[in-house]
Amino acid sequence: MDETKKIFRYRFLAEEIEQKIMNGTYQPGERLPSIRKLHKQSNLSISTIYHAYMELESMGLVEARPKSGYYVNPLALQNLKAPRFKKVSFPPKKVRLSSMVNSVISAISNPYLLPLGSTVADSELMPFKHFSRILKDLSHADVKSMISYSLSEGLPELRRQIALRTVGVLEGITPEDIIITNGCMEAVALSLLAIARPGDTIAIETPTNFGFLQLLQELGLLVMEVPADPRYGVDLDELENIFRRNSIKACLLIPNFHNPLGALMPDDHKIRLIQLINEYKIPVIEDDISSELHFERKRPMPLKSFDQEDRVITCSSFSKTLAPGLRIGWVIPGKRLMEKVQNLKAATTVSTSTLDQYLVSKYLADGAFERHLRQLRTTLKKQVVRTALAIQKHFPSGTRLAIPDGGTLLWVELPPQVAGLKVYHKALDHHIAIIPGVVCSNSRQFENFIQMSCGTPFTEDLDRGIVRLGEIVSDLSRQ
Ligand SMILES: Cc1ncc(COP(=O)(O)O)c(C=O)c1O
């Protein structure tokens, strides 16, 4: 049998058992059928079953007990309770960022701290060797062409490669519909500049990516924070109420694998959201940066795939999948805003680094991206599950979290008396970086929340870090 078929077989079996563990069909502590028994009762080979069990063991979902067999981890993830959210909205408000934000940014970028707050995956998991080969193969003539400006909308080959990736996801996108940006943040910034003026109100999820709050503050925009469900994203009833009563210039949302919630908006919610924005004629800037990091087999659809009236502006980048430092992102502004966004791009940053664009377009053209993504998704899923299990084991009761269906982030609700900010400071004393939930909102909500990242390989050091965090949270919960 060819290798890929073998891989799929063991993954299918691992996924099937994983689902049965998650939905309680297999009980915590229960013994899995022996490899020999399963082999006899199915047409699966010993090696397929063995690999599937190993896969589940590496996720921490089962344990191998010497001379006894494989057992479901007694800590059952199905017992996890999702974090709660309050259905309260606030009037439009200027963004006043907590003074903590700069300290948090330097902590999560400090390479000497345990990176439990980073919002991107570790470079170790990225194809840096492939990039290195591309760089080595560059001729003098190549480099000569790359030290000049590229077109402000981007290198044609990179735009073509990105357009190719929209096949089956977004209908009818051509290279000319895409503008290359310096990361997803520039894509979002240009979209906001194209739509809104200082003093206008933007509806955002709460909590949200604190980078957005920084941007909205600097652009002089007001925000209306809309409550978001930690599993399904923005609350559409609240959003409709807000549309009815306020003048909203645009929404800025993260429907797929939200930062910091990890929430995934179901398709029927996306369809209703599109109906709402069409009814109220309000554009949505969607940040689709993490949707390639799905743990299920299918990629979640961007909001734009449901948009027939050209009201959704899609922003994304390769920061979560390839290389955050290359700063390669893109915006699909749609026909209404194309010219405006193009002019803004030319007038602000002129163009994106030609060399960085070349590197990414060559990498994509080499055809290794899909394989890398498959590997990355599997690794991240394992890291997410292991981190969630470790939190469940070491944090005190009253801690709540949900396992996301993709991405690298866990949104953790701590017992009510535990301030995430105190946890943040005490963790720093132990060289651990996390994100206190309070910086993810403009109205100082989420005081007893923290955001943790699973982008780093799950080593013993990391496990020890989570044990230490658990001790910090337990101590604070007793005070
Ligand atoms: C939701 C979201 N959007 C945007 C960004 C920033 O993206 P970029 O580095 O491509 O500008 C991040 C970074 O973590 C993010 O989580």
The ligand as a Gaussian input file, in Angstrom:
#p B3LYP/6-31G(d) Opt

LIG

0 1
 C       -6.277000      37.512000      14.703000
 C       -4.952000      38.113000      14.326000
 N       -4.911000      39.051000      13.359000
 C       -3.759000      39.626000      13.013000
 C       -2.569000      39.262000      13.598000
 C       -1.312000      39.924000      13.145000
 O       -0.980000      39.372000      11.897000
 P        0.293000      39.809000      11.057000
 O        1.509000      39.395000      11.828000
 O        0.165000      39.028000       9.786000
 O        0.218000      41.266000      10.844000
 C       -2.561000      38.310000      14.600000
 C       -1.304000      37.930000      15.255000
 O       -1.209000      37.075000      16.055000
 C       -3.790000      37.714000      14.973000
 O       -3.854000      36.774000      15.929000

